Amino acid sequence: MSGIIEAIDVEKGFETTPVLKGVSLELQKGETLVVMGGSGSGKTVFLRLLAGLLRPDAGQIRVFGENIEDLSEEELLPIRRRLGYVFQGAALFDSLSVYENVAYPLREHTRLKEEEIGRKVTHFLSLVGLDEGVLGLLPSELSGGMRKRVGIARALVGEPEAMLYDEPTAGLDPTNSKLVTELIVQMREGVCDSSIVVTHDLELARSVADRVAILINGRFAAMGPPAEVTASGNPAVQAFLAGEARP
């Protein structure tokens, strides 16, 4: 069975610096795949390639059965609408309220009436544990954990078939990290059951992953169930897991 998202021998560099040196993986329907690596290892670059936000230098990227590496921005739009993307910093619009931030994708990409938009906004905010009291607040009035949850609600409101999370617990205190981790687990039940999570957070990986892929020196040094990766005999993998590895 082919994956719903596939990368095949993907390469990407910037100027004279290679970042990804031929990486391949598949995300299967119903799976949470965690991509780990040190700072600067190319995790976020890889995620942005899968979403069509960057173009690979070589290799193929297939999303929902369609090769996307050569598609125009216009051709990419219907594919991106089937993906939810949670940016590391939540990437909320500073001048828009929580309501307007979550409603934005619906206004841009659907013809729903305002009543239906309002219903969806409040529904998906409630799914991430936020009530109607936050609707009129600006992002600057929210805590870091709340901003992350609003970002997740905005990614979910279009009811995507797969979610892409970029460092969802980065910059959060342990309490909020735990809340966001639990939220990612909960979202698999009847909301969006397939996701790729980019992180350096071992606790997050252990809590949510069906499989883990570890990116070291531009290649996947290990890939498999968490217990299998943890037991890897690769010294570079063990150094990363022990917090000693460089990207």
Secondary structure, DSSP 8 states (H G I E B T S, - for coil): ---SEEEEEEEEEETTEEEEEEEEEEE-TT-EEEEEE-TTSSHHHHHHHHTTSS--SEEEEEETTEE-TT--HHHHHHHHTTEEEE-TT----TTS-HHHHHHHHHHHH----HHHHHHHHHHHHHHTT--GGGTT--GGGS-HHHHHHHHHHHHHTT--SEEEEESTTTT--HHHHHHHHHHHHHHTTTT---EEEEES-HHHHHHH-SEEEEEETTEEEEEE-HHHHHT---HHHHHHHTT----
